[in-house]
């Protein structure tokens, strides 16, 4: 198969004429045929389905830059959130709308007792563990094919990885708790080191302990940038939540107590909070490509297209 590689962003296409589908630059027809065909790459089984590890695997995703700053991750994160907001809303609504309705109908503006508080905390943790793999699968499919899978397929993938993700999350929480008890700093470092555990648990076939170890190793050269990225994201989410909080406070001051509105605000927050999972996915896709961390690479230099091994089966190592 004759292929051509874009000289600007490295995207590989089977059609050497026209413009690059990723960055819009015009293809250099003289470079046609310089890239191997997709048949020359290995295939990887993810949740039972074979996925070709070809160079244009993420051709419909946002352009990603080398991870030298928080902006290199925040920008594609919000691009994915904005362009797939309706898809994310549908994925989250099936899970979180019943919970938010029950919370408002049961307690309203009153404070739940300690048993209900613990129950909601555990329920939210379980639901987040179900949404995360479903969301990662859906976004990866959109970036690879340009179209979203059906909701049934999305949640089938999510349920298939739920058990492993819960084990990984509980193990990570236990290790981080021990770290926080050791003068806090070790816990912070472990939290940063476990940044990509969700994508690893969903996309790579390794056990919980191996997943945590691989996350810790992958993030070794990027922990300062991960900390800054998380800080910037937290500040942006805080600012984004100000209008909704202000609206509820104004309505409460005028005696307006409308539970569907409160439930809607909570649900909107649940949708926006999925940016945390998207950040982890973008970081994973960036650093798992073995992009050099040295400072001699320009921050604006675009990442090359995914190579064989982006989605790795650790059992084959």
N, C-alpha and C positions, 0 to 999 in steps of 0.2 A: 504494500500500500504506500503510495506516495504521500508524504506529509511535509508540511512547512512549519517552521518555528518563527514566531514573532520576535523581531530583534529588540523590541521595546520591553515586553514583559515576559517573554519566554513561552507564551501559550502555543501549544501544538495543535494544528488543524489538519484534517484530511483534505481540505479544499484550499489549494495554494493561491487562488485568485480572490480578490476582494480585500476586506479589512478584518483585523483581529476581532473576534467576538468578545474578548475580555477588555482590551484597552482602546480599541478603535483604530489603532495604527495600521497602515497599509502593509500587507505582506510583501516580503522580498522573494519574488518567484525564483531567484537564483538559489535560494536555500532549500527549495523543495527537494524532497528525497533524502535530506540529511538526517532525518529522524527515523527511528525504527517504528514499525507498525505496532498497533496495539497487541497484535498476536505475539509480539516478541516479549511481552511482559507477563509476569506471573498473575495468577488469579487467586483471590482470597475469599474464603467462605465466612460470611458474617451472618450469624443467626440462621444458618442453613442455606443462604443464598450466595451464589458466586458473584463476586464483584471484580471486574477487570481492573487491575492496577495500572491504568494507562496514563500518559502524561496529562491529558485534558480531563482528568477525573473531576475537577472542581471548576469547569469552564464557565458555569453560570453563577459562580460566587463573586463576592466583591474582591477587588484587588487588595492583596495583603502585602505589607511592607516588612522589612526586617524589624525585629522586635528590639528597637533601640530606645523606645519611649512609650509612654502610656497611649499617646495618640495613634500609634501604629496598631493598637488593639482596639481602642475605644471607637475609632472611626468605622472599621468594618463591622464591629459589634452592633452599632446603632443603624448601620445600613441594613444588616440582616433583620434587625428588629423592625425597622420602618417598612421595608419591602415585604416582610412576611407577617405583619401585625395581625391581619385577619386570620391567617393560618394558626399563629400562636394563640390567638384568642379562642379559636375553636378547640384547640387541644386543651387549653387550661379550663375552659368553661365546663366541659363535661365532668371534670374532677372537682373544681373549686366552687362552682356556683351552688351546689347543694350544701356544702359546708358553710358558706357565708350566709345563705338563707337560714339555715338551722341556727347559726350563732345569733343572728339578729332576732329571729322569732322567739328564741329561747331566753335570751338575756337582754336584748335591746341595748340601751345605754347603761345598764347596770353592770357592775363588775362581777364576773363569774367567780365562784369559790375556788379554792385551791385544787380540788379534784377536777373540776371542769377545766381549769387552766392547764393542768397536766394533760388531760385528755385531748384538748385542742392542740397542744404542743406536739403530742405524739401523732395525732391525726394529720397535722400539717406536714410533719416530717415524712410520714408515709406517702402522702400525696405528692410531695416534692420529689420523692424517690421514684414515683411512678411517672411523673411528668418529664423528668430530666431525660431518661433514655428515649422516650417517645419524641421529645423535641429535638434531640440530637439526631436521631434517625431521620426525622422529617426535614430538617434543615440541610443535612448532608445530601439527601435525595434531591432537594431543590437545587443545591449547588452543583450536583452532578448531572441532572437531567433537565433542569429548567422547569419542572412541574412538580406539584406536591402529590404525595401518595394519598390514598384514601385513609380516612380516620380509623377504619377498622384495621388496616395494615399498620398504621402508626402505633396504635395501642397494643397490637399483637406483639410488635417488637419491644414495646415498653414493658409489658408483662414478662416477656421472655428474659429480660435482663434485670427484673426487679429484685429477685433473690440475691443475686451477686452484688447489686448496687447497695442493698441494705447492709449486707455483710461488710462491704468495703467502708460504707459510711460509719457503721458502728465501730469498726476497728480503728478508723482514722480518728473518730471522736475520742475513743479511749486513749490512744497514743497522745493526742493533743492535750487531753485533760492532764495526763501525767506531766507533759511539758509545761503547762501553765502552773502546775503546782511547784515546779522547779524554777521559781523566780520569774515566771511569765515569759521571758524572752525565748526560751526553748519552744514554748507552745506557739508563739507567733511564727517562729522559723518553720516549725512543722506545718502550721496552717498554710504558709506560703508554699512549702515544698509539696503539699498535697493538692495543689491548685488544679491539676488536670486529672484527678482521680475519676471524675464522672466520665469524661470522654474515653479514658483508658478502660474503664469498666464496661463501657458500652461497645467500644470498637475493637478491643483487643482481647484475645482469648487466653487470659491468664488468671490465676487465682487471686484472692483478696490481698494476701501478703505481697505477692509479686507485683500487683497493681500499685500498691503504695510505694514499694521500692522503686519501681520504674518512674512513677511520678516524681519522686524525690530526686532521682538522677536526671530526668529530663529538665527539671526546673533549676538545676544547680547554678547555671550561669546567668539566670534571668530573675533571681529572687528580688533584687532591688527594683527592677522594672515591674514585676508582678505586684509588689507592695504599692508602688505609685499608681499603677493601673487600678487596683482595688480602691485606693483612696479617692482617686478622681471619680470612679464610678459611684462610690458611696455619696460623694458630694453632689453629683449630678442627680442622683435619685432623690436625695433630700430636697433639692431645689424643685424637681418635678412634682414632688408631693405637696408642696406648699399651697397651690391653688385649691386642691381638693380639701385639704385640712382647713383652710380658711373658710371655704364654703360651708362645711359642716358646722364650724364654730359660729358663723353668722346666722345660719338657720336655727341652731340651738338657742342663740341669744334672743331670737324672735319667737321662740316657743314652737318651732316647726320640728316635729318628730315623725319623719317619714322613713320607715325602715328599708323600703326598696332602694332609696337613695344611698343610705349608709352601706347596704350590701353591695350596691354598684360601685361605690368608691373603693371598698375593700377588694372587690374582684378586679377592678382596674389596676390596683396596686399589685395584686397577684400576677397579672399579665406583665406589667412593667418589670417586676422582680425577676422574670425569666431572663433578663439581660445578664444576670449573674451566671447562669448556665451557658449562655451564648459566649460570654467572655472566656470561660474555661475552654469551650470548643475552639474558639479562634486562637487562643494561646496554644492549644495542643496542635492545631493544624500548622501553626507557624514554626514552633520550636521542634516538632517531631520530624521536620524536613532536614534536620542537621544543618540549619543555616548558621554560618560562622558568627560567633559572638564578638569578634575583634572589632575595634573601632575604626579600622581602615575601610570599612564598607559604609557607603553613604546611607543615611537614614531614609532617603527617598528612593533607594534602589529597590526595585520590585522583586518579590520572591519569584523564583523559577516555578514552573508548573509542578504539581505533585509527582514525585518519582515512585517507582516501585518500592514498597515498604512503608508508605505513609500509614496504611492500615495494616498492622502487623499481626500475624499469628505467632505469639511468643513460643508456642509449642513446636514451631518449625525451626527455632533457632538452634 
